[in-house]
Amino acid sequence: MNANALTRISFCALAVQHAFVNALELGPRTFAQKTFDFVVVGGGSAGLALATRLSDNPALTVGVIEAGTERDDDKILIPGFYGSTLGDPLYDWNFVTAPQERLNGRRLPFHRGKVLGGTSAINGMVHSRAAKPEYDGWESLGNPGWNWNTMQSNIKKSENWTAPDKLVEAKFHANNDPRNHGTRGAVHSAAYTFYPDIVLPYFKAVQRQGIHLNMAMSSGDSSGIWTLNGAIDAKNVSRSYSANAYYKPNAGRKNLSLLTGAQVTKIITKTLNGMVVATGVQYFANNQTFAVKVGKEVILSAGTIQTPQILELSGIGNKTLLESVSIPVKVDLPGVGENLHDHFGVVMTFQTLSNFTGQDQLLDPNFAAQQLQQYLTNRTGMYSSTATTLAFLSMNDLMPASTARRLKIDLDKALKTREFQSSHLRKQFDLQRKWLDDPKVPQVEIVLFASLFSGVPQPGKRYYSIAVFLQHLWSRGSVHTTDDPLAAPEIDGSYLKAPGDFDMKLLVESLKWVRKVTQTEPLKSATLASLNPPADATDEQLSQFIIEEGTTEWHFAGTAAMLPRSQQGVVDAHLKVHGTTNIRVVDASVLPVHVATHPTVTLYGMAERAAEALRNGEWH
């Protein structure tokens, strides 16, 4: 939904609003007086899941440090309010990239949740998995045990799925196969019950372009077009996320403590027998610096942007960079902060029939008030839903075989140069190149929105938007600290700098495929105009559109990669930081190569796996 429209809505109290019972939410001074077995840095998607599951063992004490505050309110909970928190400093870190060379020097916003629950509190609530070959690919890069079977079993452990009602299943193709889902986990998932009018014509047009309908998208095959499951509790149709799913039901545990409003500035360490040992964590709160002691381990779950920053502030990172900002070097680990990759793309906009339902109608205050009352009364209507329909496509889905072959030849030529043959990225790139030939590994995600994604809607007109996001970027960026531990790190996405300009070429072909879909019945009859880009745009004009409008899906990964040290890895297969005895990372920064999915569910599965291994003494 249009975020600008949402900000104009007057928010009211939601009947389903949760009240936390923070029996052991401590002040910064009291927290510092304790010694915890585990200190988890970051109370976000993975961090709260991990901390809660660690505390399942009553013999272990767990302390969580979160920079944001607790805000389990309407803007988070109501599905249709998605977007209202983006850019709001009460909820969002509001990171910004450096000027991007290939994007005309534009700075892109990097939205990250600065609230208890992290980005799971402000994201689009898509509850999805990647494809089997993608998770298996992690294992092939030197990470035994990280594969589809591990991820699926732990994702199911985290999930509490509700089957769709018969109407949604029949009319909108919602998945109704319990074999692919968990039903006893913490995080609720279900199909939405409200679908805008544009959905069915779009579904049919995509299928007429040869794309198969997938009603088992959680089975390890995520290709095709499908109706998504949202991270919502079907009983009250509100967001289910790490704060109210994992933490809240267990907030009264005596062995689980929480500190909010505190920003970690470094891990306190000592060196023993040539290895770095964490002894505590330093943090800043109430304009003072504090430190808490740790008995067993420090676990970073601060996310792809801040985990590498904290490592560098702690003296773990590239020696040259650390010395340039006067940080004493504890572990020379050049991969810290490198390998940043994302899902990058662009959003196309269209005008549709004026009698079609769509979220732009909520710009009318009276209509918005009526819809909000409907939601509060019986959990139906526009506010009960957000985006509902996704397609994940391979190269062969998107273009003629001859075009796909030409793009691959250009890429292969670039990869054969000395620069890439000798690069630490070679094994990642070899894997990504293999995936290009696998029809079960999606390369592009297509997202349908029943609203005007950018621009100002005109009264009486209706719109839809189609987002196109690359899932396996060949561009790599970086995140690095400055000499100010409280300042945002320097972020460079390095977008559209792929070998052979592959990312740009694939995006252009994807836009042409979307254009073809909009010219296919019955969507053609429901499309009055192609607004941006125009319907007759040339390849050159499409490239310029990408340069001017390209954006990120905010699915950042890879900056503390789970790879061997020889490949500029930062953590091993047990998620332990190389060169340390007791510092681990459990968040999206460890993803060695990105996967074609919205990552939150993957992070829940990762947290479940790590917690079990640490709780049971499997990992040392």
Secondary structure by P-SEA (a helix, b strand, c coil): ccaaaaaaccccccccbbbbcccccccaaaaaaccccbbbccccaaaaaaaaaaaccccbbbbbbbccccccccccccccccccccccccccccccccccccccbbbbbbbbbccccccccccccccccccaaaaaaaaaaccccccaaaaaaaaaaacbbbbbccccccccccccccccccccccbbbbbbcccccaaaaaaaaaaaacbbbbccccccccccbbbbbccccccccccccccccccccccccccbbbbccccccbbbbbbcccbbbbcccccccccbbbbbbbccbbbbccccccaaaaaaaaccccaaaaaaacccccccccccccccccccccccccccccccccccccccaaaaaaaaaaaaacccccccccccbbbbbcccccccaaaaaaaaaaaaaaaaccccccccaaaaaaaaaaaaaccccccbbbbbbcccccccccccccbbbbbbbbccccbbbbccccccccccccccccccccccaaaaaaaaaaaaaaaaaaacccccccccccccccccccaaaaaaaaaacccccccccccccccccccccccccccccccccccccccccccccccccccaaaaaaaaaaaaaaaaacccc
